[in-house]
Amino acid sequence: MNVSRDSKILEAILFASGSPVLEEDLKEKMLNKKNFKKEIETLKEFYVDRGINLIKTGNKWSFRTSDT
């Protein structure tokens, strides 16, 4: 995974948070806000085979342990 600064920021916020994080709050912390979709999809794909799912519920994002 080619890890950008924005990916690292998103990953850190999501792992540190005890509850789902508003998409707007995540975007606010990014340098390149227009790349949000690309960055979040990259994280989602990176973790899919590692027992962690990045999910969107409403307008919030969170990591959850995979059922499988």
Buried (B, 14 or more C-beta within 10 A) or exposed (E): EEEBEBBEBBBEBBEEBEEBBEBEEBBEEBEEEEBBEEBBEBBBEBBEEEEBBBEEEEEBBBBEEEEE
